[in-house]
């Protein structure tokens, strides 16, 4: 089964790390989008989207809701440096299936994506602390 993975708003310096993470979690095709653009993401229609929602000029939760609306079957992984329980809950309620902490290792990111792909949901343990 070919699965399209997409990185959106991810710092270009860590794209190679995510490419390795995707390979280790069974991914195949990879697309990258510099900014979180809902219409561009809708055209790509990825099966798995990893998006960095930190430092956006718009409300990140509203953007997640919009992405969820146009990609109802996509597994949306939120990559964020804000690791509070309240933020994690808000991201899940806005449509994120998977919460990945920016200070996670490559192995932890890979594990999180594998769990999310298998179960439909994952929250990095750092969000509970």
DAKA-V563121 format. One record per residue. N is the residue number from 0. SS is DSSP state (@ for helix, = for strand, . for the rest). PHI is phi in degrees with one decimal (* if undefined). Layout:
BEGIN
n = [N & N]
ss = [SS & SS]
phi = [PHI & PHI]
END
This chain:
BEGIN
n = [0 & 1 & 2 & 3 & 4 & 5 & 6 & 7 & 8 & 9 & 10 & 11 & 12 & 13 & 14 & 15 & 16 & 17 & 18 & 19 & 20 & 21 & 22 & 23 & 24 & 25 & 26 & 27 & 28 & 29 & 30 & 31 & 32 & 33 & 34 & 35 & 36 & 37 & 38 & 39 & 40 & 41 & 42 & 43 & 44 & 45 & 46 & 47 & 48 & 49 & 50 & 51 & 52 & 53 & 54 & 55 & 56 & 57 & 58 & 59 & 60 & 61 & 62 & 63 & 64 & 65 & 66 & 67 & 68 & 69 & 70 & 71 & 72 & 73 & 74 & 75 & 76 & 77 & 78 & 79 & 80 & 81 & 82 & 83 & 84 & 85 & 86 & 87 & 88 & 89 & 90 & 91 & 92 & 93 & 94 & 95 & 96 & 97 & 98 & 99 & 100 & 101 & 102 & 103 & 104 & 105 & 106 & 107 & 108 & 109 & 110 & 111 & 112 & 113 & 114 & 115 & 116 & 117 & 118 & 119 & 120 & 121 & 122 & 123 & 124 & 125 & 126 & 127 & 128]
ss = [. & . & . & = & = & = & = & = & . & . & . & @ & @ & @ & @ & @ & @ & @ & @ & @ & @ & @ & @ & @ & . & . & . & . & = & = & = & = & = & . & . & . & . & @ & @ & @ & @ & @ & @ & @ & . & . & . & = & = & = & = & = & . & . & . & . & . & . & . & @ & @ & @ & @ & @ & @ & @ & @ & @ & @ & @ & . & . & . & . & = & = & = & = & = & = & . & . & . & . & @ & @ & @ & @ & @ & @ & @ & @ & @ & @ & . & . & . & = & = & = & = & . & . & . & . & @ & @ & @ & @ & @ & @ & @ & @ & @ & @ & @ & @ & @ & @ & . & . & = & = & . & @ & @ & @ & @ & .]
phi = [* & -85.8 & -118.8 & -93.2 & -104.5 & -137.4 & -106.7 & -132.4 & 71.5 & -87.6 & -53.7 & -57.3 & -68.9 & -106.2 & -58.4 & -59.5 & -63.7 & -67.0 & -59.8 & -66.5 & -62.2 & -61.4 & -61.1 & -72.4 & -98.8 & 92.6 & -77.8 & -126.4 & -67.5 & -129.3 & -120.7 & -124.1 & -126.9 & -63.8 & -124.4 & -78.9 & -115.5 & -60.2 & -67.5 & -67.2 & -64.9 & -62.7 & -67.2 & -70.7 & 47.0 & -71.1 & -84.0 & -135.4 & -122.5 & -109.8 & -130.9 & -93.4 & -103.5 & -77.6 & 62.6 & -84.1 & -83.3 & -115.3 & -64.0 & -63.4 & -70.8 & -65.7 & -63.6 & -59.6 & -60.5 & -65.8 & -62.5 & -59.3 & -64.1 & -85.6 & -127.3 & -63.6 & -102.1 & -82.1 & -83.3 & -103.0 & -103.4 & -93.8 & -106.2 & -143.0 & -95.0 & -90.9 & -116.9 & -98.8 & -61.4 & -64.2 & -66.9 & -60.5 & -62.0 & -62.9 & -65.9 & -63.2 & -65.1 & -81.3 & 127.1 & -77.9 & -84.9 & -136.3 & -114.8 & -116.7 & -82.4 & -65.4 & -92.4 & -72.4 & -77.5 & -59.6 & -64.1 & -68.5 & -63.8 & -61.3 & -59.5 & -59.1 & -67.9 & -62.3 & -62.6 & -63.3 & -66.6 & -79.3 & -104.6 & 93.9 & -157.3 & -158.8 & -130.4 & -54.8 & -57.1 & -61.7 & -72.2 & -87.8 & -73.1]
END
